[in-house]
């Protein structure tokens, strides 16, 4: 809010002017990744924003869904704007599964397969799947 009170009038004088809009109940605004923006809630609202690979990503899609879910699960203390940040992961996941049955499971399966491919040789050896072994022989002098 401080930014809005102190700098908005100056920013509003530049050309091209910033775009302003009001979202009403039931409406959604999409802000493309990397676009500078500011939000002022005029009343109680639900908003979604997440940090994805060092930049703000205000859209949850196939490219970042698993990262968003991981963030919600692993960092509930950083989830703001909801009453129960700790429970938001489960609610979001359940809502997504209701809206898109089977999609999340398929994405998670694909991610596991990709993770196996990314596994290093040493990690595969530790898993014990290669049949490779080595040792040291100490000969008497």
C-alpha positions in Angstrom: 0.0 0.0 0.0 2.9 2.3 0.7 4.0 2.1 -2.9 0.5 3.0 -4.1 0.3 6.0 -1.7 3.8 7.4 -2.5 4.5 6.5 -6.1 1.3 5.9 -8.0 0.6 9.5 -8.9 4.1 9.7 -10.5 3.7 6.5 -12.4 0.3 7.5 -13.6 1.9 10.6 -15.3 4.2 8.5 -17.6 3.2 7.4 -21.1 1.9 4.9 -21.9 -0.3 5.0 -18.8 -0.8 2.0 -16.6 -3.8 -0.2 -17.4 -6.4 -0.1 -14.6 -9.3 -2.6 -14.1 -11.7 -3.7 -11.5 -12.6 -7.4 -11.2 -16.1 -8.1 -9.9 -17.4 -11.2 -8.2 -16.9 -14.3 -10.4 -14.3 -12.6 -12.7 -10.7 -13.5 -13.1 -7.8 -11.4 -14.3 -4.8 -13.1 -16.0 -1.5 -11.2 -15.7 1.2 -12.8 -18.0 4.4 -13.9 -16.4 6.9 -11.1 -16.1 4.4 -8.2 -16.3 4.8 -5.6 -13.6 1.5 -5.2 -11.8 -0.1 -4.1 -8.6 -3.3 -5.2 -6.9 -5.4 -3.3 -4.5 -8.3 -5.3 -3.0 -11.4 -3.1 -2.7 -13.1 -5.8 -0.5 -12.5 -9.3 0.7 -11.1 -11.2 -2.3 -9.3 -14.4 -3.3 -6.1 -14.0 -5.2 -3.4 -16.4 -6.3 0.2 -15.6 -6.8 3.3 -17.8 -6.5 7.0 -17.6 -6.9 8.1 -19.8 -9.8 11.8 -20.1 -10.7 12.7 -16.7 -9.4 9.8 -14.8 -11.0 6.2 -14.1 -10.1 3.9 -16.5 -11.9 0.2 -15.5 -11.4 -1.1 -18.3 -13.4 -1.2 -22.0 -12.6 -1.0 -24.1 -15.7 0.6 -27.3 -16.9 4.0 -25.7 -16.9 4.0 -25.0 -13.2 1.2 -26.9 -11.5 3.5 -29.4 -9.8 5.8 -26.6 -8.6 2.8 -24.7 -7.2 1.6 -27.8 -5.4 5.1 -28.4 -4.0 5.2 -24.8 -2.8 1.8 -25.1 -1.1 2.8 -28.4 0.5 6.3 -27.5 1.6 5.9 -23.8 2.5 2.5 -23.2 4.0 3.9 -20.5 6.2 4.5 -18.5 3.0 1.0 -18.8 1.7 -0.9 -15.6 2.4 -4.4 -14.4 1.8 -6.1 -17.6 3.1 -7.3 -18.3 6.6 -5.6 -21.7 6.8 -2.3 -21.7 4.9 -1.6 -25.2 6.2 -4.8 -26.6 4.8 -4.7 -24.8 1.5 -2.6 -27.4 -0.3 -5.1 -30.2 0.3 -8.0 -27.9 -0.7 -6.3 -26.7 -3.9 -5.3 -30.3 -4.8 -8.8 -31.7 -4.2 -10.4 -28.8 -6.2 -8.0 -29.4 -9.1 -8.7 -33.2 -9.0 -12.5 -32.6 -9.0 -12.2 -30.2 -12.0 -9.7 -32.3 -13.9 -10.0 -36.0 -12.9 -6.8 -38.0 -13.6 -4.7 -35.1 -14.9 -2.7 -34.6 -11.8 -1.9 -38.2 -11.4 -0.7 -38.4 -15.0 1.5 -35.3 -14.5 3.0 -36.8 -11.3 3.7 -40.1 -13.1 5.4 -38.2 -16.0 7.5 -36.2 -13.4 8.6 -39.4 -11.7 9.7 -40.9 -15.1 11.6 -37.7 -15.9 13.2 -37.7 -12.5 14.4 -41.3 -13.1 16.0 -40.2 -16.4 17.7 -37.2 -14.6 19.1 -39.6 -11.9 22.9 -39.6 -11.9 24.9 -42.8 -12.4 25.9 -42.7 -8.7 22.2 -42.4 -7.7 21.4 -45.4 -9.9 24.2 -47.4 -8.4 23.0 -46.6 -4.9 19.5 -47.8 -5.8 21.1 -51.1 -6.7 19.5 -51.5 -10.1 22.6 -52.0 -12.3 24.3 -55.1 -10.9 27.6 -53.2 -10.9 30.0 -53.5 -8.0 33.5 -52.7 -7.2 36.0 -53.3 -4.4 39.6 -53.0 -3.3 42.1 -55.9 -3.1 44.9 -55.6 -0.7 47.8 -57.8 -1.4 50.3 -58.9 1.2 53.7 -57.5 0.5 
